[in-house]
Amino acid sequence: MKKYLIVGLGNIGEKYTNTRHNIGFKILDQFALKEDLQFETQKLGDICTYKLKGRTFILLKPNTYMNLSGKAILYWLTKEKIPLENLLVITDDLNLPFGSIRLKTKGSDGGHNGLKDTQDKLNTTKYNRFRFGISDAFGKGRQVDYVLGEWTDEEKEKLPERIDKAIELIKSFALAGVNHTMNTFNGK
């Protein structure tokens, strides 16, 4: 049985629950809800497992806070003996329009502290990352407030459909492979 580590980045705590920065958690929470899965708090994060067509998806929401996400990712990759190519890290991205999705197999951290720590702990920039667009609709010097701010009413209305698309991408990543998934979902 092939194993995949699907990591949603976010910050723990009630005050972060509905923020743009927590889209990784939000996507995995919705995935778990749709598939009737329960997260369990384990070492360095909340975990649940989902099986589909000979694949095991280990969903991880690190409880290390965003800036130290790499520690949890490295721990679970090692513990579960999951190859790096079967890792998918879900994160928010200011450089993409709201709701757009982009899967990449490598790249820079783009100034994202969760990705920066992941690169540091994994000692590589070659790992799969799924970037969910949150747009850059903020004034100069307001980036932190925007990222840690809650979704607008218009965004909240569109989020369910975009999150459903994100869940499709995650399943495709494990079932059809990264290249097929990029061709099918990027920019959609």
NORMO-V579343 format. One line per field, one symbol per residue. phi: phi as a letter, one per 20 degrees, with the letter a starting at -180 (. if undefined). psi: psi as a letter, one per 30 degrees, with the letter a starting at -180 (. if undefined). burial: + if it has 16 or more other C-alpha atoms within 10 Angstrom, else -. Layout:
BEGIN
phi: ???
psi: ???
burial: ???
END
This chain:
BEGIN
phi: .fdcdddeerdfogfdgdeffeffffffffgfffdlddfcfcfmrecbccdblmddedecdgdemgfcggffffgfgfgelefgfdecddbfbfedggnfcbdceaqeflnefffgffgffemadebfcdedfdmcecfgmdgffffeeefffffgfeggfffgfffgfgffgeednffffffedgne
psi: kkkkjjkkkaklkeffeglefgeeeeeeeeeeeeghlkkkkakglkklkkkkhgkkkjkkjkgglefgeeeeeeeeeeeghkkefgkkkklljfgklkflkkklflllfggjeeeeeeeeefhlgilkkjkkkglhhllkggeeeeegllkleeeeefeeeeeeeeeeeeeeeeefleeeeeeefkf.
burial: --++++++++++----++++++++++++++++----+-+----+++++++-----++++++++++++++++++--++----+-+-+++++++++-+-++++++++--------++++++-++--+-++++++++++---------++++++-------+--++-+++-+++++++--+--++--+---
END
